[in-house]
Amino acid sequence: MTNVVACIDGSRATGAVCDYSAWASLQMQAPLTLLHVLDEGRYPVTTDMTGNIGLGSREILLDELAELDAQRNKLALQQGHHMLEAAQVRARKAGIEQVTMRQRHGDLSDTLLMLEHESRLFVLGIHGQDSSEQERESRHIGSHLETVIRSVHRPILLTPEKYQIPQSVLFAYDGSKTTEKGIDMVAKSPLFKGLPIHIVMVDADTEVNQKLLLDAQKTLANHGHEVTVALIAGEAEPALHEYQHQHQLDVLVMGAYGHSRIRQFLVGSTTTSMINNSETPVLILR
């Protein structure tokens, strides 16, 4: 479990994915892997003709279609290789010495699951290659993203289309075991070393919640972080985004699952909405 894995797909977020991955690699002093996954649904490796025996003259056309499939697949592989080479050059300019390029056929989430044992962080664009212009304008996440979030068990950094060096962090906290574990992960990880962190809970102002925030604050402070805590009212998504905008915080951190309103983030439309409406990177913790 050592590598930062950048998922390169040729979307408009690819440059930002490279830059945020390089930043994370430097922060964590971890090797960087540049990954391009060729979706077999879009570029099939082979065409199965076994059901077409006996079609006579149509076999010629089927052979030609199979050849076209093979050519498309070859061109897609070449395009992916060029993208990886360009990303490697960009990463080396950012100061990354250990850069590995990988190409895989198959489904993105399945590929990331296979790489989990050697990965510390996955980095993906919020809007992937398969997102249409209309989807990007209406802030819809990439087609594979929700499946990836639900499947993998490593932290996932989702990036917008433009890169900005992270200088501060907002941790969306709900007191659940998932977010308590997330606080401990952030405290021990070098990813946000030296950055101020705001721990924000959207809930009632009770003694229990105040104590939960205080405990979380102590955990981060004991690992050298400058910590601000806030307990605010309102609906989770707009309240958190408003707080983040008001305090100009560069990265939003949230747990994949919880037991309160934060749980809605990755259960149904609130999840999509929270990620879609973020103008900054979102780190998803598992």
C-alpha positions in Angstrom: 0.0 0.0 0.0 2.4 2.6 -1.2 1.4 4.3 -4.5 -0.5 7.3 -5.4 -2.6 6.3 -8.5 -3.6 8.9 -11.0 -6.4 7.9 -13.4 -5.7 9.4 -16.8 -8.6 9.4 -19.3 -8.1 12.4 -21.6 -10.9 14.4 -20.0 -10.6 18.1 -19.4 -9.7 17.3 -15.8 -6.6 15.2 -16.8 -4.1 18.0 -16.3 -5.5 18.7 -12.8 -5.5 15.0 -12.0 -1.8 14.9 -12.9 -1.0 18.0 -10.8 -3.0 17.0 -7.7 -1.5 13.5 -8.0 2.0 15.0 -8.1 1.2 17.2 -5.1 -0.1 14.2 -3.2 3.0 12.1 -4.2 5.3 14.8 -2.9 3.3 15.3 0.3 3.2 11.6 1.1 6.7 10.8 -0.3 5.0 8.0 -2.3 5.7 6.7 -5.8 3.3 7.9 -8.5 1.5 5.5 -10.8 -0.2 6.9 -14.0 -3.1 4.6 -15.0 -5.0 4.5 -18.2 -7.9 2.0 -18.3 -9.3 1.1 -21.7 -13.0 0.4 -21.2 -13.8 -2.8 -23.2 -17.4 -1.6 -23.5 -16.2 1.3 -25.6 -13.3 -0.4 -27.3 -13.9 -4.2 -27.5 -10.7 -6.3 -27.8 -12.3 -8.9 -30.0 -15.6 -9.4 -31.8 -17.3 -12.8 -31.2 -18.4 -14.2 -34.6 -19.2 -17.8 -33.4 -23.0 -17.2 -33.8 -22.7 -16.1 -37.3 -21.4 -19.2 -39.0 -23.3 -20.0 -42.2 -24.3 -16.4 -43.1 -22.6 -16.8 -46.5 -21.5 -13.5 -48.1 -22.2 -11.6 -44.9 -19.2 -13.2 -43.4 -17.0 -10.8 -45.4 -18.7 -7.8 -43.8 -18.4 -9.3 -40.4 -14.7 -9.9 -41.0 -14.4 -6.2 -41.9 -16.3 -5.1 -38.8 -14.0 -7.3 -36.7 -11.0 -5.7 -38.3 -12.4 -2.2 -37.6 -12.9 -3.2 -34.0 -9.2 -4.2 -33.8 -8.1 -1.0 -35.4 -10.2 1.1 -33.0 -8.7 -0.8 -30.1 -5.2 -0.3 -31.4 -5.7 3.4 -31.9 -7.2 3.8 -28.4 -4.2 2.0 -26.9 -1.8 4.3 -28.8 -3.8 7.4 -27.7 -3.8 6.2 -24.1 0.0 5.6 -24.3 0.6 9.1 -25.6 -1.6 10.6 -22.8 0.5 8.6 -20.2 3.7 9.8 -21.7 2.5 13.4 -21.5 1.4 13.0 -17.9 4.8 11.4 -17.0 6.6 14.5 -18.4 4.3 16.7 -16.4 4.8 14.8 -13.2 8.6 14.8 -13.6 8.5 18.6 -14.1 6.6 18.8 -10.8 9.5 17.0 -9.1 8.3 13.4 -9.0 11.2 11.0 -9.6 9.4 7.6 -9.3 6.7 7.6 -12.0 5.2 4.3 -13.4 2.9 4.1 -16.4 0.2 1.4 -16.7 -2.4 0.5 -19.2 -5.2 -1.9 -18.6 -8.2 -3.3 -20.4 -11.5 -3.6 -18.5 -13.7 -1.7 -16.1 -12.2 1.1 -14.1 -13.6 0.1 -10.7 -12.5 -3.5 -11.2 -9.0 -2.3 -12.1 -8.8 -0.1 -9.1 -9.9 -2.9 -6.8 -7.1 -5.1 -8.2 -4.6 -2.3 -7.4 -5.8 -1.6 -3.9 -3.2 -3.7 -2.2 -0.4 -1.5 -3.6 -2.2 1.9 -3.4 -2.5 4.6 -0.8 -4.6 7.1 -2.7 -6.6 7.1 -6.0 -7.0 10.4 -7.9 -9.7 10.9 -10.4 -11.4 13.8 -12.2 -14.9 14.6 -11.0 -16.0 14.7 -14.7 -14.5 11.9 -16.6 -14.0 11.3 -20.3 -17.5 9.9 -20.7 -19.2 13.0 -19.3 -21.0 15.0 -22.0 -20.8 18.7 -22.3 -24.3 19.0 -21.1 -23.5 16.8 -18.0 -20.5 19.0 -17.2 -22.5 22.2 -17.5 -25.2 20.7 -15.3 -22.5 19.5 -12.9 -23.1 15.7 -13.3 -20.2 13.5 -12.1 -18.4 11.1 -14.5 -20.3 8.0 -15.5 -18.0 5.6 -13.6 -17.3 7.7 -10.5 -20.2 6.6 -8.3 -19.4 2.9 -8.9 -15.7 3.5 -8.0 -16.6 5.3 -4.8 -18.9 2.5 -3.7 -16.4 -0.2 -4.7 -12.9 0.7 -3.6 -11.6 0.8 0.0 -8.8 3.4 -0.4 -9.1 7.2 -0.1 -10.2 8.8 -3.3 -9.2 12.4 -4.3 -11.7 13.8 -6.8 -10.4 16.8 -8.7 -12.0 19.7 -10.6 -10.7 20.8 -13.9 -8.3 23.4 -12.6 -5.4 22.9 -10.2 -4.7 25.0 -7.2 -2.1 24.1 -4.5 -4.1 23.1 -1.4 -3.5 25.5 1.5 -6.4 24.6 3.8 -8.9 21.8 4.6 -12.5 21.4 5.5 -13.4 18.1 7.2 -17.1 17.3 7.2 -17.6 15.6 10.5 -20.7 13.9 11.9 -19.3 12.0 14.9 -19.8 8.6 13.3 -17.2 5.8 13.5 -16.4 6.4 9.8 -15.6 10.1 10.4 -13.8 9.3 13.7 -11.6 6.9 11.7 -11.2 9.6 9.1 -10.0 12.1 11.7 -7.4 9.6 12.8 -6.3 8.9 9.2 -5.9 12.6 8.4 -4.0 13.1 11.7 -1.5 10.4 10.9 -1.2 11.0 7.1 1.4 13.4 5.7 -1.0 14.5 3.0 -2.2 17.6 4.8 0.9 18.1 6.9 1.3 21.7 7.9 -2.2 22.8 6.6 -4.9 24.3 8.8 -8.0 22.1 9.2 -11.5 23.2 9.9 -13.7 20.4 11.5 -17.3 21.3 10.7 -20.4 19.5 12.0 -23.9 20.3 10.7 -26.2 19.3 13.6 -27.8 20.5 16.8 -25.7 22.5 19.3 -25.6 19.9 22.1 -23.0 18.9 24.7 -22.5 15.6 23.0 -21.7 17.2 19.7 -19.5 19.8 21.3 -17.5 17.0 23.0 -17.2 15.0 19.8 -15.8 18.1 18.1 -13.4 18.7 20.9 -12.1 15.1 20.8 -11.6 15.4 17.1 -9.8 18.7 17.5 -7.4 17.2 20.1 -6.6 14.3 17.8 -5.5 16.6 15.0 -3.8 19.1 17.2 -1.7 16.4 18.8 -0.3 15.7 15.3 0.7 19.3 14.8 -2.4 20.7 12.9 -3.8 24.1 13.5 -7.5 23.2 14.0 -10.7 25.2 14.0 -14.0 23.6 14.9 -17.5 24.7 14.1 -21.0 23.4 14.8 -23.5 24.9 12.4 -27.2 24.5 11.6 -28.9 23.9 8.3 -29.0 21.3 5.5 -25.7 19.5 5.2 -24.7 20.2 1.7 -25.5 23.9 1.3 -24.3 24.6 4.9 -20.9 23.0 4.3 -20.4 24.6 0.9 -21.3 28.0 2.3 -18.9 27.5 5.2 -16.2 26.4 2.8 -16.7 29.4 0.5 -16.9 31.8 3.5 -13.5 30.6 4.9 -11.9 30.0 1.5 -11.0 26.4 2.2 -9.2 24.5 -0.6 -10.1 20.8 0.0 -13.3 19.2 1.2 -12.8 15.9 3.2 -15.7 13.6 3.9 -16.4 10.0 4.9 -18.0 7.6 2.5 -20.6 6.6 5.1 -21.9 7.8 8.4 -25.0 7.5 10.6 -26.3 11.1 10.4 -27.2 13.4 7.6 -23.7 13.1 6.2 -24.7 9.5 5.4 -26.9 10.9 2.6 -23.7 12.0 0.8 -23.2 8.5 -0.7 -26.7 7.2 -0.4 -28.8 8.7 -3.2 -28.9 12.0 -4.9 -27.3 14.0 -2.1 -24.0 12.3 -2.7 -24.0 13.3 -6.3 -25.1 16.8 -5.5 -22.4 17.3 -2.9 -19.6 16.3 -5.2 -21.2 18.0 -8.3 -21.4 21.3 -6.6 -17.9 21.3 -5.2 -15.6 23.7 -6.9 -12.6 22.3 -5.0 -11.1 18.8 -4.7 -13.1 16.3 -2.6 -11.3 13.6 -0.6 -13.5 10.6 0.1 -12.3 8.5 3.1 -13.3 4.8 3.6 
